[in-house]
Amino acid sequence: MSDAEFEFLMAGVERIAPILRAAGFEFTPLHSAVSSGGPFANGVFRRDPYEVGLIVRMRRHLGCPEYSDGRGKVAHDDVIWALGREGDERLVTQLGVSFEARDGGDPFAALGWDLENIILPVLARSPETFRAALQKAPTRTWQKWREREARSRALQATRFTQLNRDWNADPNVPAESVRVDGRDVVLEFRVNAYLFKQFEEGQRLRLRFLNAIRFRLGGTNDEGWYFGQCRFSRLAPSWGEFYEVTGDLKLESVPDAWTTVAASTASARHFLFYFRDATFECDAEDWRIE
């Protein structure tokens, strides 16, 4: 038995019952128990073939009211959308889990207003229009799912920020080398003096990666990158550049073992440098040219 949820549910039912009873609905309590999502109490207002389902979770949280005409259940906010009244409703969703009054007040009072001013007038005026809205509403559910998926993919997408603007490694013989210096990783290579005239032929640049966590220097080379053998082959803007990579680093596809320098930290950034015959990657807090 879930007393707190049942008491909150029945108190809310008392507030909205006059509105629904005037439209021919009667309430039946269903369950008061504990599920995998925690304690809950639920019940339904019925007027054949229509139902308005209510659920309360976690003591005083109104869950999603649902509507049905016997052909499946539809969420409150989706029905509001299907009726063309989105933005007018007073009961609004909080992450699709619980529903609250737009003004922060009593959620059952907000639901009562929506029923009296949006839902029930349509049902009374044109049951066909209401049933059409119930059929249309699931398209909004699918749309919201796709929007959430798109946001999730955007957050996880691999993004590249090019860090070398007026310098680069020699495209033919960069002669790259890497070493650990205390907590730092130092990467050296021959600079491209042919393209960047401020450098001398044979001059080497040194990049220091500060407070490094780990690094690797190995596959893939330039031919492998162009043949799609690098995990970033179809994502990175171009070969032979120095990037900071964020989002999905696709580390499950890294071909070579890492050399660990220190324990991982939340502030580490991921750096990637494509040389002619190798790829350098390093997790570190920052970098600089020396």
N, C-alpha and C positions, 0 to 999 in steps of 0.2 A: 504493500500500500504506500502511496506517495501523497501524504496529507497536504504538504505545503502547496504542491502544484495543483491538486484537486481543489483546494480552497480558493486559490487565485483564479482558477478556471471558472468555478461556479459563481464567484463574485462578479467576474466579467460577463458571464452569461446573463446574470440578473440585469445588467446594464443594457445589454443589446436585445434581450428577449422581447420587450414590447415592440421594437421595430420589426423584428422578424415574424413574430406572431401575427401582427397586423397584416402581413403578407401571406399568412397561412402556414408558416413553418413552426414545428415543434422540436424541442431539444431532447436528445437522448445521450446521457453520459456513456462512454464506452470503456475506457481502460484507465487505471491509475496504477502504475507499476514502474519498474526500472528496466531500461534497455541498455544496449551497448553505448548509447549516447547519453546515458544518465537517467535520472528520474523524470517522469512525464505523466501528464493526465490529458485525456482527449475526449471529445464528444462531437456530436453532429446535430445540426438543425436540418430537418427533412420536410420537404413537401414534394411528394412524388411527381416527376422523377428527379427533382432537384435536391442537392445537398450543399450545405455550407459546413465544412469541417473545421474544427478548432483544436489546437494543441498548445499546452503550456509546458515548458521545460525549465529545469534548473530553478525551481522555486517560483520566480516571478517573471519569466521571459515568455512572451507570446510568440509562438512559432508561426509558420506561414499558414494563414487561412487558405483553405482550398475549396473550389467550387466544382460541382459535377452535375451532369444531366444523365448520368448512367453510362457515359462513354469515356470514362477516365477522369482524372482529377487535374485541376488547373490552378496555379498559384494566383494569389490575390493581385500582385503587381502585374502579372501577365494579362489578367482579365481587364484591369484598368487600362493597360496599354491597348488591348484589342478593341476596347470601347472608345478609343481616341481621347481619353481623359488623363493621360499621363501628365503629372505635374499638378493636377487638381486634387489628388488624393491626400488624405491626412495621415493615413497609416503607411509608413515607408519601411523598406527592408534595410537591415543592417547586415551586409555581406551575405544576404540570402538565407541567413540562419534564424535570426530573430527579427521581429517587427516592432517598431516603436512609433509613437506619435511624432509627427513632424515638428511639433512645438515642444517636444519633450514631456508632454503630459501623459495622461492615461491612455495606453494603447487600445483598450477596449472602447473608450469613448471615441477615439479616432476611427476605429473600425466601424462603430455605429454610424458615424457621420458618412463614411464612404458607402455603407450599405443604403442608408436613407437617401443620399443625394446622388449616387452614381449607379450602384448595382441594381437595386430594387426598382427604381423608376423605369429602367430599360426592360427588366423582366415583366413589369406590369403593362407597359405600353406595347411591347412586341416580343413575345417569347422567341420568335424566330430570329430576331436580331440578337438576343442574348445567347441563344444556342450557337449562332454563327460566330459570335465572339469567343465562346468556349472552344470552338473548333479552330479558330485562328490563333488563339493565345499560345499554343505550343510552339509555333514558329518563333515567337519571341524567346521562349526557353532555349531553343536551338541557337538563336542569334546571340543570346547572352553567353552561352557556352563557347561559341566561336570567338566572341570578343575576349573572354577570359583566356582562351587558348592563344589568341594573338598576342595579348599582353604578356603571357608567360613566355612565349617564344621570343618576344622582343627583349625581355629581360635576360633570357638565356642566349641570345644570338651572339655569335662571335664577332667582335668589332676590332678593327685595326686602326691605330693612330701612328702615322709615320713620324719618326723622331729625327731622321737625318734629312736636312733640307739643303745644306751647302757643303756637304761632304759625303763620301761613300767609300767602300772598300774597293780595291783594285778588282776589276771584273775577271781578270785572267789568272793572276797569281797573287791572291791576297795574303798568303802565308800566315794564316791566322794561328794564334796560340792563346791558351788560357791557363791561368794559375790562380791559386787561392792566396790571398794576402790578409791574414787575420780573419776578420769577419767579412771581408770583401772578396769579390771575384774580379779579376783583372783580365780583360780581353784585349789583345793587341793584333794589329793587321796592317798590311800595306794600304796606303790611301790611293784613291784614284786621282793621281796628279794630272792626268791627261784631260779629264773633264773639269776638274776644280783647280784652276790655275794658281790659287793662293798657296798650294802645296808644292813641294819639290819631289822630283822623281825618286822613288824608293823610300820616301818618308813614311813612318809608321804612326798610326794613331792608337791611343790607349783609352779604352772605356773602363771606368771603375763602377762596379755595381755594389752599392753600399748595403751593409747588413744583409748579405745574401743568405738565402735559405738553401738553394740547390742550383745546379746548372748541368747542362749536357752539351757536348759538341760531337755531332755525328751526322747520320743520314737525316734528311734526304739531300742529294745534290741537285744541281739545276736541271739535269735531264729528267730525273725522277719527278721533280716538281711539275715540269711541263707535261709529263705523261700521267699526271694525276696520282702519283705514288705518295705524295705528302698529304698529311691530314688537312692541310690548309690550301691544297692546290686550287680548289675552285672557290676559295673564300678570300684569301689574301689578295690585295690589289695587284701586286706584282712581285716577281722574284728579285733578290739582290738588294733589299731594303731593310731598314732597322725599324721595328715596330714595338709599340706596347699593345698587348692583346688583352682584351677584357671579355667578359661573358663566358660562353662555353669554350673552354680551352681544349676540349677533345683529348684529354690526357690519356684516355684509355687506348689511344692509337699511337702513342709515342713509341718509336721503334727501339730506342736505346735506353740503357739504365742511366739514372741520374747520379751525380756526385753530390752527396749531402754535405752542407757546410754548417748548418745550425738548425735548431728546431723551428718548425713553421710558426708564422705569426699572421694575424689577421690583416696586417698592414702591407703585406708583401704584394708587389706588382709583378706581372709576367712580361718579360722582354724576349723578343725574337729577332734574330739577325740571320738573313740568308746570305751565305757565301757561295762561291762557285761550286765547291765540292763538299760542302757541309752546311749544317744548320746549327746555330747556337741558340740556346734558350736558357733563361735564368730567372729565377724568382728572387726578387730583392726589394728593399724598401725604396730605393731611388738609384739614379745613375748620374755620371758626369764624364765629360771629356777631360783627359789630362794631356 
